[in-house]
Amino acid sequence: MDAAPFSAHDVNLNSSAIEGFRRLPDGSELIWGLSRKEFGPMSLRNRPAWDVAHNRMQFLRLWDLKIDDVVSPALEHTATVQVVTSEDRGRGARNLDEAFNETDALVTSEPDIILLTTHADCLPVWLVSPSTGWIGMAHVGWRGLLAGLITNLVNSLPDEARSDVHLAIGPGIGVDRYEVGPELGTRFRENSILAPAVKEIEGRIHLDMLEGATLQAKAAGAIVETGTFACTYDNRYLSSYRRDGNDFAPMAAFIVRRS
């Protein structure tokens, strides 16, 4: 098995910001990606549900994937991870009514279930255990990171799946663009794992989300790949709340193991 299932072989394509494929040992195909902002808003919060559903369908059609196979959580900056089964297909795909509340990460061992989260500065984190077929998708902001979301993501897997967990960290706000207040800086400095993510740039406190996520993932025992990271603020093909304000259009990140 290739040691890098998430290697960044395709980044910033005309059709998507990131996409990747990998054949797993059981013969199934790992497919994962992130939309460009040109696909339109992918978050159901404060957007017409029919419009978001259309955008999601158009994006997923690139891989002949169906929106009714999507499971998408409500996303509330928590550290909660939900284990998903085939009975959950469609939850949060077209509206928020049946989405998992207070949940920011999903994992599943079942094939053909699309795990989808939305992003506009918060990190998308993809997970796979190649030997067992477990996959995961997480939405990681500073609150989730402080609460241990990536740790929980890895620990939500059974013991046999944690022996070869790979994580890829996708585009998010870059350290140069992410100035934070002293109180938040102190909270990160007091965390034994995340403290190095606090940087001082020209006398101001900045937060390095990529480093923080990497440190937490490695502490949980995961192999981490960061070649898919890019700063959402500095790259116009990506969505950034800090750059665009209320005009931002959240992107969709997804992962599926197709049988």
N, C-alpha and C positions, 0 to 999 in steps of 0.2 A: 504493500500500500504506500502510495506517495505520502511523504511526511508532511506535505503542505496542502491539505484539501482546500484551503481558502486562498491559495496564492493569487496575487493580483495580476492575473494575466489579461484581464479586460477591464480597463478603468476609463471612465468618461467617454463612453461611446455616444453616437448620435441618438441612439434609442433609449439608453439608460445610463445612469451615473456609474453603476457597477453591475456586472453580472459574471456568474461563474458556474461551471459544471464540473462534476467529478463522479466517476464510477466508483461505487463502494464495493467492498469485498463480496457482499451478497448478490451483486449484480444490479442493484437498484442505482438510480442516478440522483445525486445531490444537485439541486438547482437553487441558486440564491441570487439576490440582486437588490438594487436600490434605484428608484425612479429619479429621473431628472425633474427639475421643478416645472419644466415645460408641459409635463403631463397633467398639471393642475393640482389643486389641493386634494390630499388623500385622507385627511382627518375629518371625521364626522362631527367634530365639535364646532358649533357655530357655522356650519356649512349645510346647504341643502343636501339631504341624504341621497336624493336621486342623482345629483351632480357628482358627488363623491363616488357613488357606486359606479357610475359611468366611467370616471377616471380610472378607478381600480380595474374595471373590466378591460379597458383599452390597454393598460399596462400589462396585465397578466396574459393578455392574448399573444404577446410576443413569444411566450413559451407554450402556447396552447393550454393554459391553465384556466380554471373556472372559478368565478367568484364564490360560488356556493360551496366550494371546498375550503374556503378561507375561514380561519379563526383569528379574530383580532380583539385584543383587550381594550378596556376603556382608557387606560394610561392615566395614572394620577400621581406619578412620582413616588411610588412605593418601592418596597423591596420584596413584593409578593410574586411568587412564581406559581403558575397553574399548570398542572399536568393535563394534557388534552387527549381525548380519545375521538374515535369516529363519530360518536354520538353528539359531539360538540360542533360538527361541521356547520358553518353558516353563522355561528355566534359572532356578532360584531362585524359581519361582512358588509351588510347593507344599512344597518342602523345600530344605535347604541343600546336599544331596549334590552337585548339579551346578551350583551357583551359582559365578559367577566369584569366586575367592578373592583376597584382598588388593586389592580393587577398591572404589572409592567413587563412581565416576561412569561413566555410559554415554552413548554417542552412537550415532545411526543415521541413515542417509539413506533407509531403506526405510519404506514406509507400513505402518500397521496393526500395528506392534510397540509394545507398551506398556512404557515404561521406568519402573521403580518403585523407590523407595528409602524407608527408614523413618526417623522423626525423633522426638526428644523433647528438644529444646534445640539440637541441631545444625541448621544452616540447610539447608533445601531450596533448591536453585538450579536453576531451569528455563532451558533454552536453546533458541533457535530462530534459524535463518537463513532468513528468509522467502523470499528469492529462490531458494534451492537446496533447501529442504525438510529440511535437517539439523535434528535436534532432540537435546537432551541433558537428562540429569537427574543431579544431584550431591547428595551428602550431605557437608556441609562443617562440620567441627568445627575446634577450634583447631589440632590436629595437621595436618590436611589443609591448612588455610590457610597455616600456616608452611611446609609442604612445597611449596606452589604449586599446589594442586589446581585452583583456578579458572583459573590461567594454563594449566595442562595441558589443562583442559576446552576452552578456546577454541582452543589450538594443535593439538588433536587433529583439528580440522576441516581439510579441504583449503583451499587458498588462496582459491578462489572463494567458499567459504562464509564465510570470515572477514571479508568486506567489509561484511556487514550483520548481525553477530551481536547479538542482543538477549538479555539475561539478566534474570530476575526473581528477587529474593531474598525468600524466604518467612519465616514465623515462626521465631524462635529465641530464645535467652536474651538478654534486654535488658541494656544496659550497667549499669543501676542494680542489677541482680540478679547480676551476674557479677564478683564479687570474685575476684582471682587472687593467687598468691604473687609475691614479688619476682623470683624466678628466671624465671618465665614472662613477667612484664612486661619483664624485661631482654631476653629472646629476641625479643620483638616490637619493642622499641625499636631493636634492632640491625638490623632489617630495614628497608631504605630505603623500601619501599612501605607496610609495615604499621605503622610507628612511630606515626602519629597515632591509631591505634586504642587505644592505651594511655591511660587517663584516670585522674586522681586525684580521688576523691570522698571528702570528709571525711577526708583524710589516708590513704586506703586505695587500693590499686591495683585498677582495674577494666579489663575488656577489652570493647571495643565491636566485637562480631563483625559487625554490620551495616556499620559504617564500614570495617572491614578487608576484608570481602568486596567492598564497593563499590570501594574503592581498587584492589584486585588485579584486578577485572574491567575497570575503566576502563584500567588500565595495559596490559592485554592487548588493548585496542582494542574492547571491547564497549560497547554502549549499555545502561545499567543502569536498571532500574525497581525502586523500593523501596516502592511503595504497598501491596504485599502483606505487608510485614513487620508483625509484632506480637510482643510479648514472650510467650513460652510460659509463663513463670512467673506473669505477672499475669493471664492470660486462662484462665479455668477450662474453656473449651471446647477448649483445646489441652493437649497432654501435655508435662509437664516432669519430667525426672528429678530436678532440683535441688529441686523443690517436693514431688513425690510419692514420692521414694525408690524402693524396690523395688516399689511399687504402680503405677508409671507404666505407661502403655499406649501404646507407640510408634505414631505416626500414619503413614499411607502418603501419599507424594507421587508423582504420576505425570504422564507426558506421552505423548501419542500423536499421530501425524499420520494421520488417517483418510481413506482414499481415497474 
